Amino acid sequence: MVREWDPRNASSAEIASLLDTLNAVLAADLPQDPPWRESSLREYLSEVMPGERRISWIAQAQPAGDGIPGVILGHVNVLLLGGIGVLEVLVHPAARRTGLGRELVRVAARRVWDEGFQSIGVEVVGDTPAVAFYESLGFTREYVETRSVLDLNAVDWPALAEMATGVSAGYHLEFCPGGPPDELIEAYARAKAEVRDVDDGELRPSSYDPERLRDSLTTLHRRGMKPYIVLALHEQTGEVAGLTEVVVPAQHPTRADQYDTIVVRDHRGYGIDRAIKARMLLELRSAEPELVEVQTWNAQANEAMLKVNAELGYRPDREWCEYGVDVAELVHHLDPPR
Ligand SMILES: CC(C)(COP(=O)(O)OP(=O)(O)OC[C@H]1O[C@@H](n2cnc3c(N)ncnc32)[C@H](O)[C@@H]1OP(=O)(O)O)[C@@H](O)C(=O)NCCC(=O)NCCS
């Protein structure tokens, strides 16, 4: 029932069926999240960064007697990057608690093991069945963030316009739809490298060197995810003093994802964080008229950023956790030697 599946050459009917299942999962587990659309879904599932691989499997219902293939009831994919396999599993709400989720993880874990990887990580959304599921499989919680959502209809736009200009003299802000201009890529990568040591989750790695950064921007575009950036430039040195990144995915263009926001250490205390985020929202309002929400993830310890987000109007939504497990232990647990 579970078979390896390549989204690049899957039929349109399979892509549509997977979308239906994904939306049934969202309606059951995250009813406030917008449903996904089919735009660039195949590319979203297929495209990876150079050096990474994603392997997928599906579980299909029995075909109806008329030759029409069965619908997709479950899906798993594992992204192999660095030394870790990052897992994503979903099971249609109508097919849950029958052991399908466990079977999907078993098949993927076995492959991760065969490929020589040592650990598996997964993002688990708080307050959903996935928490009990992964804990039952021996995964442990390694990192917790809070997701917050900003409703653009509730934003105080005049106050925001004021925040966007509240940066100290000596800096100017630049809006870069599509990504940073090529002449700023190196300065941009330097700013990102500055925070590589901060306690950040493992599953959403940032890109710190210019080549990797270019690759990651190209991959985003290929996956149908449009990046927008606001930079704070230090006029005296030309350095990137701060940056904020928002991505609008073709799959859910009404809700954008906030990626990194960084203010380089020497430039903290000048109002850059608040100003770049406010400017971003003002720009998105005209660049993406369909947009109604922005979601962001923050470590609970990051009080400064949580405070600025609250001023902008973000409301905490739910916990978002990273869980991990040793592959050998998982394989042993799911496929005990006879
Ligand atoms: C997590 C998920 C994959 C589980 O799939 P499933 O097929 O129902 O899981 P299984 O039937 O294999 O369950 C295995 C074990 O996990 C645990 N478990 C699973 N769901 C559970 C629940 N709702 N409550 C308590 N324990 C649960 C149980 O121990 C279960 O064993 P049991 O049924 O013998 O008691 C499924 O709920 C799902 O797709 N969730 C959405 C995941 C996701 O991606 N969310 C984020 C985007 S919306």
PDBQT file of the ligand as one rigid body, heavy atoms in Angstrom, charges set to zero:
ROOT
HETATM    1  C1  LIG A 401       0.506  12.391  13.399  1.00  0.00    +0.000 C 
HETATM    2  C2  LIG A 401      -0.163  11.522  12.342  1.00  0.00    +0.000 C 
HETATM    3  C3  LIG A 401       0.819  11.305  11.183  1.00  0.00    +0.000 C 
HETATM    4  C4  LIG A 401      -0.502  10.152  12.974  1.00  0.00    +0.000 C 
HETATM    5  O1  LIG A 401      -1.018   9.300  11.979  1.00  0.00    +0.000 OA
HETATM    6  P1  LIG A 401      -1.876   7.973  12.342  1.00  0.00    +0.000 P 
HETATM    7  O2  LIG A 401      -1.946   7.142  11.115  1.00  0.00    +0.000 OA
HETATM    8  O3  LIG A 401      -3.135   8.351  12.999  1.00  0.00    +0.000 OA
HETATM    9  O4  LIG A 401      -0.924   7.281  13.434  1.00  0.00    +0.000 OA
HETATM   10  P2  LIG A 401      -0.914   5.741  13.883  1.00  0.00    +0.000 P 
HETATM   11  O5  LIG A 401      -2.278   5.155  13.704  1.00  0.00    +0.000 OA
HETATM   12  O6  LIG A 401       0.215   5.051  13.197  1.00  0.00    +0.000 OA
HETATM   13  O7  LIG A 401      -0.600   5.915  15.441  1.00  0.00    +0.000 OA
HETATM   14  C5  LIG A 401       0.547   5.346  16.075  1.00  0.00    +0.000 C 
HETATM   15  C6  LIG A 401       0.515   5.681  17.542  1.00  0.00    +0.000 C 
HETATM   16  O8  LIG A 401       0.678   7.109  17.716  1.00  0.00    +0.000 OA
HETATM   17  C7  LIG A 401      -0.075   7.535  18.868  1.00  0.00    +0.000 C 
HETATM   18  N1  LIG A 401      -1.134   8.460  18.428  1.00  0.00    +0.000 N 
HETATM   19  C8  LIG A 401      -1.449   8.793  17.163  1.00  0.00    +0.000 A 
HETATM   20  N2  LIG A 401      -2.464   9.705  17.148  1.00  0.00    +0.000 NA
HETATM   21  C9  LIG A 401      -2.786   9.916  18.440  1.00  0.00    +0.000 A 
HETATM   22  C10 LIG A 401      -3.773  10.725  19.077  1.00  0.00    +0.000 A 
HETATM   23  N3  LIG A 401      -4.636  11.477  18.361  1.00  0.00    +0.000 N 
HETATM   24  N4  LIG A 401      -3.828  10.729  20.430  1.00  0.00    +0.000 NA
HETATM   25  C11 LIG A 401      -2.990   9.943  21.160  1.00  0.00    +0.000 A 
HETATM   26  N5  LIG A 401      -2.056   9.133  20.603  1.00  0.00    +0.000 NA
HETATM   27  C12 LIG A 401      -1.952   9.130  19.264  1.00  0.00    +0.000 A 
HETATM   28  C13 LIG A 401      -0.700   6.263  19.457  1.00  0.00    +0.000 C 
HETATM   29  O9  LIG A 401       0.214   5.727  20.387  1.00  0.00    +0.000 OA
HETATM   30  C14 LIG A 401      -0.799   5.380  18.228  1.00  0.00    +0.000 C 
HETATM   31  O10 LIG A 401      -0.863   3.988  18.542  1.00  0.00    +0.000 OA
HETATM   32  P3  LIG A 401      -2.315   3.326  18.901  1.00  0.00    +0.000 P 
HETATM   33  O11 LIG A 401      -3.305   3.802  17.873  1.00  0.00    +0.000 OA
HETATM   34  O12 LIG A 401      -2.029   1.862  18.822  1.00  0.00    +0.000 OA
HETATM   35  O13 LIG A 401      -2.652   3.819  20.265  1.00  0.00    +0.000 OA
HETATM   36  C15 LIG A 401      -1.493  12.169  11.834  1.00  0.00    +0.000 C 
HETATM   37  O14 LIG A 401      -2.299  12.498  12.947  1.00  0.00    +0.000 OA
HETATM   38  C16 LIG A 401      -1.248  13.391  10.996  1.00  0.00    +0.000 C 
HETATM   39  O15 LIG A 401      -1.164  13.329   9.775  1.00  0.00    +0.000 OA
HETATM   40  N6  LIG A 401      -1.120  14.553  11.614  1.00  0.00    +0.000 N 
HETATM   41  C17 LIG A 401      -0.791  15.786  10.887  1.00  0.00    +0.000 C 
HETATM   42  C18 LIG A 401       0.697  15.895  10.835  1.00  0.00    +0.000 C 
HETATM   43  C19 LIG A 401       1.151  17.224  10.330  1.00  0.00    +0.000 C 
HETATM   44  O16 LIG A 401       1.917  17.237   9.421  1.00  0.00    +0.000 OA
HETATM   45  N7  LIG A 401       0.723  18.332  10.912  1.00  0.00    +0.000 N 
HETATM   46  C20 LIG A 401       1.271  19.625  10.552  1.00  0.00    +0.000 C 
HETATM   47  C21 LIG A 401       0.609  20.213   9.396  1.00  0.00    +0.000 C 
HETATM   48  S1  LIG A 401      -1.092  20.286   9.631  1.00  0.00    +0.000 SA
ENDROOT
TORSDOF 0
